């Protein structure tokens, strides 16, 4: 097993600004080309919005994400085929 095979596809996840008002930027690195799914969850785990990005190349990526959400605490679930990360996001 090589070093690259041990690395997760997804790393360096950042959400800015957080807290946010209208939109935020999701930034991340893919170590291999992959599909990526994002989901905005409420505090009960209910999916409020989702998006699928197909065939993203390896490297740095960023997306602006806006949602028609009330002020509160949410969770952004970011997933590839080998990793799921959940980040807390606050809407002002």
C-alpha positions in Angstrom: 0.0 0.0 0.0 1.5 3.3 -1.1 1.3 6.6 0.8 -1.2 8.1 -1.6 -3.5 5.1 -1.1 -3.6 5.9 2.7 -4.5 9.5 2.2 -8.2 10.4 2.2 -9.5 12.1 -0.9 -10.8 15.1 1.1 -8.8 17.4 3.2 -8.2 21.1 4.2 -12.0 21.9 4.6 -12.7 25.5 5.4 -15.9 27.5 5.7 -15.7 31.3 5.7 -17.1 33.5 7.0 -18.6 31.5 9.8 -20.9 32.9 11.1 -22.3 34.1 7.8 -25.2 36.3 6.7 -26.2 35.6 3.1 -23.6 33.1 1.8 -20.3 31.4 2.7 -17.4 29.9 0.8 -16.7 26.2 1.2 -13.0 25.5 0.3 -11.3 22.1 0.3 -8.6 20.0 -1.3 -9.2 16.7 -3.2 -6.2 14.5 -3.3 -7.7 12.4 -6.1 -10.4 13.2 -8.7 -13.8 12.5 -7.1 -17.5 13.3 -6.9 -18.4 15.4 -4.0 -21.8 15.8 -2.2 -22.7 18.7 0.1 -25.7 18.8 2.4 -27.0 21.5 4.7 -28.6 19.9 7.8 -30.6 21.4 10.6 -29.9 20.5 14.2 -32.2 17.5 14.0 -30.2 16.1 11.0 -32.9 16.9 8.4 -31.4 17.7 5.0 -32.5 21.2 4.0 -30.5 21.5 0.7 -27.9 19.4 -1.1 -25.7 19.5 -4.2 -23.6 17.0 -6.1 -20.5 18.0 -7.9 -19.3 15.3 -10.3 -15.9 14.5 -11.7 -13.9 17.2 -9.7 -10.2 17.1 -10.4 -7.6 16.7 -7.8 -6.5 20.0 -6.2 -8.0 23.0 -4.4 -11.7 23.9 -5.0 -14.1 26.4 -3.6 -17.8 27.1 -3.9 -20.0 29.9 -2.7 -23.0 28.5 -1.0 -26.2 30.5 -0.2 -29.3 29.3 1.4 -32.7 30.6 2.3 -32.2 29.8 5.9 -33.4 31.3 9.2 -30.8 32.5 11.7 -29.5 29.5 13.6 -27.0 26.6 13.8 -26.6 24.2 10.9 -24.3 21.5 9.9 -22.6 21.1 6.5 -22.0 17.5 5.5 -19.3 17.1 2.9 -18.8 13.6 1.5 -16.7 11.8 -1.1 -16.7 8.0 -1.7 -14.2 7.5 1.1 -14.8 10.2 3.7 -17.6 12.2 5.3 -16.9 15.4 7.2 -19.4 17.5 9.1 -18.8 21.2 9.9 -20.8 23.4 12.1 -22.1 26.6 10.4 -23.9 29.5 12.0 -26.3 31.8 10.1 -26.8 35.3 11.6 
